[in-house]
Amino acid sequence: MPLLPFILAGPLGDDAPNAYTRMMMALLPPGKVWRLIDGSWLHSLFAGLADELGRFDQRSEDLLDEAIPSSASELLPEYERELALPSTGTDDERRARIVARTVARQRYRPVDFQNALAAILGVAPASVVVIERSHAFAVSIGDVREIYRFFIYRDPTLPGTYSVADAQALVDQIKPSHTLGQVIESVNFLCDDPHSLCDRDLLGA
């Protein structure tokens, strides 16, 4: 009989130990001699091994978060030591400083996006407007993640042939992984919320 295949679609979470126990039990050869009964030494052995595999599963998931400065927690002191930054403020403020310093070291500047996108947008580099979110704006809307979002604005009244889709694809390719860049053709607010009068997203985003 073929062995039962297992495909892990992602981290197993809190059920990881039990899931690994079931996996190892299912990989045993068929036959009564391998029949497992709860409390047997073989079941206990698999359960013990599964605890360690579950711990490893969780730590590997943690590593994925820690590898990105914008979602790191445990490694914040390591990032700060590497970048010579102070370890003061809230975790969100510390992450923001780390991301800002990392971007500065990588030399991602508005002019880089202007030069790269000018040909696709059919305008001179100076006509490509880069709109960045400030820390003050992020605080004003209560979402610190807004400092990682920026917009590339192309005035649709300017002459020339251009492709917003191609420009967006290039932005997605060259932007830092922790940021969100969107190519837009309008900077007007959408006023479709009857309670707050205007929502906070830009048209074309």
N, C-alpha and C positions, 0 to 999 in steps of 0.2 A: 504494500500500500504506500502511496506517496505521502511524504510528510505534509502536514497541514501548513500552508504558507501564511505568513503574517506580513502585513504591510502597515507600517506606521505612517499615518497621514500627518502627524505633528506630535508635539509634546503630549505626554499622557496625563500630566497634572497629578492631582492627589491620588488617583487610582493606579499610578505607575507600579507600585509593588505588586498589587493583585494581578495587574495585567501581565507583568513579567512572569509571575508564578504560573499563570495559565498558559503562557507561551511555552515555557520550558516543559510543563506537563504534557502539552499537546505534541511535543517533538519526540516523546518517548516511543519506542517500538510498540506495536500492538501485542496483546497477550495478557493473560491474567496475572502473570508474575509482575508486570509493571503497573497493575491497577493501584492507584493511589487512594488511600483513605485518609481523611483529615486526621492529623495527629501522628501519622506514621513518620519514621525517621526520614524517608525520602521527601515527603511533603514538607517536613520541617527544613530540610536542606535547601529545597528550592525556595521556600519562603525567605530563608536567611539570605540567599543569593539575590533574591528579588529586591530585598530592602536596599542593598547596595546599588543594584542597577537602577532602582527608582531614584535614589539619591543622586546618582550620576546623571540621570535623565533630567532632573530638576536643575542641577547645577549647569548643565549644558544649555538649558533654556535661559538661565540667568546670564550666562556668558554672552549670549546674543544681545541681551539688553545692555550689558556693561560695555560691549564693544562700540556702542554708539554714544557719544558724549551727551546727547540730548535726552537719553533715557537711563544713564548710569546712576548708580547709587553707591555701591560698595567701592568702586574705583575712582570716585571723585577725588580723594586725596592723591591718588597716583597721577591723575590728569593734572591736578594743580601743581604738584611737585615738578612734573615734566615741563609745564608751561610757566613756572615761576609765578603762580597766582595765589592770592590769599585765600585761606579757608574760612571765610566769614560770610554771614548772611544765610538765607534759607537755601535749601537744596536747589530750588528752581533758579535762584539768583546765581548760585555757583555754577550750575549747568550753563546758564546764559553767558557767563564770563568765559567759560571754557570754549563754548561754540564760537563766540566772537573772536577769541584769540586764535583758534584753529583756522577759521576762515581768513583772518588777516595773514597768517603764516602761509596759507595756500595761495594768497594773492588773488582771491576772487573779488573783483571790483566791478562797479557798474559799467565802467568803460570797456571791460572785457566782454560783457554781454552786448553792449552797443556795437562794438566792432564785429562780433561774431554774427549778430542777427541783422545787421544793416542790409546786406545783400538779399536775404530771404524776405525781409519786409519791404524791400524796394525803396529805401530812403537812405539819406546820409546818416552816419553813426550818431551825429548830434540830434537827429530827429527821433531816435529810439529813446523813449523815456523810461527810466528804471525807477519804479516807486517802491521804496523800502518801508517796512514797518518799524517804528521807533519803540523803545522800551516804554515811553510814556503812553503811547497809543495802546500797547498791549495791556498795561495796567488799567487804562481807562475802560476797557471792555472786559476786564477780568479774565483774560486768557493769555498767559505768558507765552504760549506757543506761537502767537502772532508775530513775534520778532523773527521767526524763521520763515515767514512768508514774504514774497516780493512779487511785483507785477511788472511785466514788460508791456508798455503802452505804445500802440501805433495809431496815430491820429488818422481815422479813415477818410478825412477830407483831403489828405495829401495825395498828390498824383503818384502813379506808379503801380506796377503789378506786384502782388505779394501773396503769401500763403500763411495764414495764421496757424494752420495745422502743422506745416513744416517747421515754422518757428517754434511752436510748442514742443515738437519732437526734439529739436536741438537743445532747447532749454532743459528738458528732462535728461538729456544726455550729459550736459556739461555742468549742471548745477551741483552743489554739494549735496550729499545724500540726506543730510538732516534738514534740508530746506524744501520749501514748496514754491516753485516759480510758475506763474500763470501769464500767458499772453492774452492781452485784452485790447478791445477797441473802444471802450467807454469807461469813463471814471465817474459816471453818475451813480447815485444810490438808487436801489430798488425800493420804492415806497409802497410796499404791498402788505405791511403789517399794521392792522388797525389799532393795535395797542401801543406800540412804541413809535408809530408813524413811519419809521424807516428801519429796515434791517441793515446789517453791516457788511453784506457782500457786494462786490462790484459787478456791474453788468458785464457780461462777456467772460466772467471767471468760471 
